[in-house]
Amino acid sequence: DEGTSTQTTDQISANFERLGAQFGTAASRDMFAVNLRSLSDSDLLNPAVDQLLSILKDAQVPQTSFDRIMQQNRIVLAMQKDSPGTTIAIRFMQELYGKHPYAQPSTGTLASVELIKPADIRKFKDTYLVAKNLNIAIVGQMNLEQAKALAERITQSLPQGQHARSLPQPD
């Protein structure tokens, strides 16, 4: 939500707010989730979905946003070193998973964060935020026909792409 080629992050935020919609993202070890919460009234839902699709298709990360986010990540990772609970959780995953990707913290490390470049974010978006990688969950005041139409609208609006490769099995 840092911007598109036609909207700034402030404009995106104001648009969702005007529609009474909430947008969010979350990353875990093996999943990236995009959430949209909107009223089911079509006068509010349809423009909220349009805004979501605009972000998914045309997400941009201006250098100033990239620099700010990376600095925030550095601060969080530095603070984690002083958190016994976080340190133990990271060590537990390393002991449990060894060399498997799950052994790495989903927040990254100070060393790994330094390797990320804006081009990596664009590549991630183009590779993973595609129709073939979607799992769509719809809840709320909508019948099955409406939910199917909405899911179809979303999947047809995005590049089809390729399925993400499977992670190796842990040892």
BALUMDREN-801553 format. One record per residue (C-alpha): x, y, z; residue in one letter; residue number from 1. Coordinates in Angstrom, 3 decimals. Layout:
<rs>
{xx:X; yy:Y; zz:Z; r:a; k:NUM}
...
</rs>
This chain:
<rs>
{xx:0.000; yy:0.000; zz:0.000; r:d; k:1}
{xx:2.982; yy:2.297; zz:-0.517; r:e; k:2}
{xx:1.579; yy:3.479; zz:-3.818; r:g; k:3}
{xx:0.772; yy:2.642; zz:-7.410; r:t; k:4}
{xx:1.746; yy:4.431; zz:-10.595; r:s; k:5}
{xx:-1.347; yy:6.636; zz:-10.183; r:t; k:6}
{xx:-1.834; yy:6.859; zz:-6.392; r:q; k:7}
{xx:0.303; yy:7.719; zz:-3.408; r:t; k:8}
{xx:0.120; yy:5.785; zz:-0.167; r:t; k:9}
{xx:-1.892; yy:8.661; zz:1.342; r:d; k:10}
{xx:-4.400; yy:8.541; zz:-1.514; r:q; k:11}
{xx:-4.788; yy:4.767; zz:-1.167; r:i; k:12}
{xx:-5.348; yy:5.083; zz:2.567; r:s; k:13}
{xx:-7.864; yy:7.915; zz:2.106; r:a; k:14}
{xx:-9.729; yy:5.919; zz:-0.530; r:n; k:15}
{xx:-10.105; yy:2.867; zz:1.724; r:f; k:16}
{xx:-11.131; yy:5.137; zz:4.608; r:e; k:17}
{xx:-13.739; yy:6.910; zz:2.451; r:r; k:18}
{xx:-15.203; yy:3.495; zz:1.587; r:l; k:19}
{xx:-15.159; yy:2.295; zz:5.190; r:g; k:20}
{xx:-12.838; yy:-0.524; zz:4.099; r:a; k:21}
{xx:-9.768; yy:-1.954; zz:5.776; r:q; k:22}
{xx:-6.781; yy:-3.289; zz:3.848; r:f; k:23}
{xx:-3.831; yy:-5.145; zz:5.285; r:g; k:24}
{xx:-1.037; yy:-7.538; zz:4.519; r:t; k:25}
{xx:0.901; yy:-10.071; zz:6.570; r:a; k:26}
{xx:3.861; yy:-12.318; zz:5.878; r:a; k:27}
{xx:4.740; yy:-15.592; zz:7.544; r:s; k:28}
{xx:7.274; yy:-18.294; zz:6.813; r:r; k:29}
{xx:5.361; yy:-19.766; zz:3.894; r:d; k:30}
{xx:2.511; yy:-17.410; zz:3.140; r:m; k:31}
{xx:1.777; yy:-13.822; zz:2.237; r:f; k:32}
{xx:-1.765; yy:-12.723; zz:3.041; r:a; k:33}
{xx:-3.713; yy:-9.786; zz:1.676; r:v; k:34}
{xx:-6.891; yy:-8.871; zz:3.536; r:n; k:35}
{xx:-9.762; yy:-6.637; zz:2.540; r:l; k:36}
{xx:-12.633; yy:-5.961; zz:4.888; r:r; k:37}
{xx:-15.540; yy:-4.049; zz:3.430; r:s; k:38}
{xx:-19.239; yy:-3.562; zz:3.828; r:l; k:39}
{xx:-21.195; yy:-5.776; zz:1.444; r:s; k:40}
{xx:-23.156; yy:-2.896; zz:-0.112; r:d; k:41}
{xx:-22.054; yy:-2.981; zz:-3.769; r:s; k:42}
{xx:-21.594; yy:0.817; zz:-3.801; r:d; k:43}
{xx:-18.839; yy:0.343; zz:-1.214; r:l; k:44}
{xx:-17.619; yy:-3.178; zz:-1.928; r:l; k:45}
{xx:-16.962; yy:-2.750; zz:-5.664; r:n; k:46}
{xx:-14.750; yy:0.343; zz:-5.368; r:p; k:47}
{xx:-12.920; yy:-1.270; zz:-2.422; r:a; k:48}
{xx:-12.205; yy:-4.341; zz:-4.555; r:v; k:49}
{xx:-11.123; yy:-2.033; zz:-7.408; r:d; k:50}
{xx:-8.669; yy:-0.356; zz:-5.028; r:q; k:51}
{xx:-7.372; yy:-3.748; zz:-3.865; r:l; k:52}
{xx:-6.881; yy:-4.912; zz:-7.450; r:l; k:53}
{xx:-5.114; yy:-1.678; zz:-8.314; r:s; k:54}
{xx:-2.623; yy:-2.339; zz:-5.536; r:i; k:55}
{xx:-2.131; yy:-5.990; zz:-6.450; r:l; k:56}
{xx:-1.591; yy:-5.236; zz:-10.139; r:k; k:57}
{xx:0.425; yy:-2.036; zz:-9.858; r:d; k:58}
{xx:2.091; yy:-1.925; zz:-6.431; r:a; k:59}
{xx:5.007; yy:0.468; zz:-6.383; r:q; k:60}
{xx:7.529; yy:1.068; zz:-3.639; r:v; k:61}
{xx:9.031; yy:4.522; zz:-4.040; r:p; k:62}
{xx:12.614; yy:4.822; zz:-2.821; r:q; k:63}
{xx:11.592; yy:7.006; zz:0.129; r:t; k:64}
{xx:9.080; yy:4.358; zz:1.254; r:s; k:65}
{xx:11.620; yy:1.586; zz:0.713; r:f; k:66}
{xx:14.229; yy:3.418; zz:2.798; r:d; k:67}
{xx:11.723; yy:4.098; zz:5.605; r:r; k:68}
{xx:10.506; yy:0.491; zz:5.726; r:i; k:69}
{xx:14.042; yy:-0.887; zz:5.685; r:m; k:70}
{xx:15.045; yy:1.418; zz:8.546; r:q; k:71}
{xx:11.997; yy:0.293; zz:10.538; r:q; k:72}
{xx:12.978; yy:-3.338; zz:9.917; r:n; k:73}
{xx:16.541; yy:-2.685; zz:11.102; r:r; k:74}
{xx:15.224; yy:-1.126; zz:14.313; r:i; k:75}
{xx:12.816; yy:-4.013; zz:14.983; r:v; k:76}
{xx:15.528; yy:-6.604; zz:14.323; r:l; k:77}
{xx:17.986; yy:-4.795; zz:16.586; r:a; k:78}
{xx:15.355; yy:-4.650; zz:19.348; r:m; k:79}
{xx:14.669; yy:-8.382; zz:18.960; r:q; k:80}
{xx:18.232; yy:-9.114; zz:20.076; r:k; k:81}
{xx:17.248; yy:-7.784; zz:23.510; r:d; k:82}
{xx:14.096; yy:-9.895; zz:23.731; r:s; k:83}
{xx:14.679; yy:-13.236; zz:25.449; r:p; k:84}
{xx:11.346; yy:-14.594; zz:24.179; r:g; k:85}
{xx:12.144; yy:-13.739; zz:20.570; r:t; k:86}
{xx:15.685; yy:-15.093; zz:20.890; r:t; k:87}
{xx:14.389; yy:-18.386; zz:22.284; r:i; k:88}
{xx:11.715; yy:-18.669; zz:19.590; r:a; k:89}
{xx:14.316; yy:-18.138; zz:16.841; r:i; k:90}
{xx:16.697; yy:-20.657; zz:18.409; r:r; k:91}
{xx:13.865; yy:-23.173; zz:18.790; r:f; k:92}
{xx:12.987; yy:-22.927; zz:15.079; r:m; k:93}
{xx:16.665; yy:-23.274; zz:14.139; r:q; k:94}
{xx:17.023; yy:-26.381; zz:16.292; r:e; k:95}
{xx:13.776; yy:-27.829; zz:15.009; r:l; k:96}
{xx:14.291; yy:-27.153; zz:11.296; r:y; k:97}
{xx:18.089; yy:-27.055; zz:10.863; r:g; k:98}
{xx:18.864; yy:-25.915; zz:7.314; r:k; k:99}
{xx:15.232; yy:-25.816; zz:6.166; r:h; k:100}
{xx:13.869; yy:-22.339; zz:5.254; r:p; k:101}
{xx:11.491; yy:-22.533; zz:8.256; r:y; k:102}
{xx:14.562; yy:-22.214; zz:10.506; r:a; k:103}
{xx:14.926; yy:-18.588; zz:9.425; r:q; k:104}
{xx:12.888; yy:-15.916; zz:11.192; r:p; k:105}
{xx:10.038; yy:-14.659; zz:9.012; r:s; k:106}
{xx:11.157; yy:-11.120; zz:9.872; r:t; k:107}
{xx:14.578; yy:-11.856; zz:8.418; r:g; k:108}
{xx:17.912; yy:-11.072; zz:10.003; r:t; k:109}
{xx:19.978; yy:-7.908; zz:9.986; r:l; k:110}
{xx:22.193; yy:-9.518; zz:7.330; r:a; k:111}
{xx:19.328; yy:-10.756; zz:5.138; r:s; k:112}
{xx:17.416; yy:-7.467; zz:5.292; r:v; k:113}
{xx:20.470; yy:-5.639; zz:3.961; r:e; k:114}
{xx:20.339; yy:-7.819; zz:0.836; r:l; k:115}
{xx:16.822; yy:-6.715; zz:-0.151; r:i; k:116}
{xx:16.594; yy:-4.243; zz:-3.025; r:k; k:117}
{xx:13.517; yy:-2.569; zz:-4.583; r:p; k:118}
{xx:13.851; yy:-4.901; zz:-7.588; r:a; k:119}
{xx:13.408; yy:-7.877; zz:-5.239; r:d; k:120}
{xx:10.063; yy:-6.512; zz:-4.093; r:i; k:121}
{xx:8.906; yy:-6.036; zz:-7.693; r:r; k:122}
{xx:10.024; yy:-9.580; zz:-8.516; r:k; k:123}
{xx:8.145; yy:-10.932; zz:-5.484; r:f; k:124}
{xx:4.969; yy:-9.130; zz:-6.539; r:k; k:125}
{xx:5.250; yy:-10.299; zz:-10.149; r:d; k:126}
{xx:6.000; yy:-13.892; zz:-9.114; r:t; k:127}
{xx:3.672; yy:-14.496; zz:-6.198; r:y; k:128}
{xx:0.804; yy:-11.997; zz:-6.333; r:l; k:129}
{xx:-0.783; yy:-13.738; zz:-9.290; r:v; k:130}
{xx:-4.031; yy:-15.626; zz:-9.816; r:a; k:131}
{xx:-2.458; yy:-19.101; zz:-9.681; r:k; k:132}
{xx:-1.166; yy:-18.440; zz:-6.169; r:n; k:133}
{xx:-4.413; yy:-17.181; zz:-4.685; r:l; k:134}
{xx:-6.451; yy:-18.786; zz:-1.977; r:n; k:135}
{xx:-9.554; yy:-16.660; zz:-1.681; r:i; k:136}
{xx:-11.699; yy:-16.721; zz:1.448; r:a; k:137}
{xx:-14.920; yy:-14.737; zz:1.451; r:i; k:138}
{xx:-17.103; yy:-14.351; zz:4.517; r:v; k:139}
{xx:-20.037; yy:-12.149; zz:5.230; r:g; k:140}
{xx:-23.370; yy:-11.153; zz:3.812; r:q; k:141}
{xx:-23.008; yy:-12.649; zz:0.360; r:m; k:142}
{xx:-24.638; yy:-15.635; zz:-1.285; r:n; k:143}
{xx:-22.684; yy:-18.336; zz:-3.105; r:l; k:144}
{xx:-23.338; yy:-16.839; zz:-6.552; r:e; k:145}
{xx:-22.090; yy:-13.418; zz:-5.447; r:q; k:146}
{xx:-19.019; yy:-14.920; zz:-3.790; r:a; k:147}
{xx:-18.158; yy:-16.909; zz:-6.923; r:k; k:148}
{xx:-18.572; yy:-13.806; zz:-9.082; r:a; k:149}
{xx:-16.293; yy:-11.820; zz:-6.789; r:l; k:150}
{xx:-13.651; yy:-14.554; zz:-6.734; r:a; k:151}
{xx:-13.827; yy:-14.788; zz:-10.535; r:e; k:152}
{xx:-13.487; yy:-11.022; zz:-10.849; r:r; k:153}
{xx:-10.365; yy:-11.060; zz:-8.691; r:i; k:154}
{xx:-8.694; yy:-14.003; zz:-10.431; r:t; k:155}
{xx:-9.492; yy:-12.694; zz:-13.914; r:q; k:156}
{xx:-8.179; yy:-9.217; zz:-13.077; r:s; k:157}
{xx:-4.721; yy:-10.397; zz:-12.053; r:l; k:158}
{xx:-1.952; yy:-11.863; zz:-14.179; r:p; k:159}
{xx:-2.329; yy:-15.646; zz:-14.194; r:q; k:160}
{xx:1.343; yy:-16.324; zz:-13.412; r:g; k:161}
{xx:2.736; yy:-19.635; zz:-12.250; r:q; k:162}
{xx:2.155; yy:-21.658; zz:-9.089; r:h; k:163}
{xx:4.805; yy:-21.030; zz:-6.459; r:a; k:164}
{xx:7.296; yy:-23.832; zz:-6.156; r:r; k:165}
{xx:6.847; yy:-26.079; zz:-3.156; r:s; k:166}
{xx:9.108; yy:-25.761; zz:-0.169; r:l; k:167}
{xx:11.343; yy:-28.738; zz:0.539; r:p; k:168}
{xx:10.167; yy:-31.111; zz:3.241; r:q; k:169}
{xx:11.851; yy:-30.599; zz:6.613; r:p; k:170}
{xx:14.341; yy:-33.332; zz:7.571; r:d; k:171}
</rs>
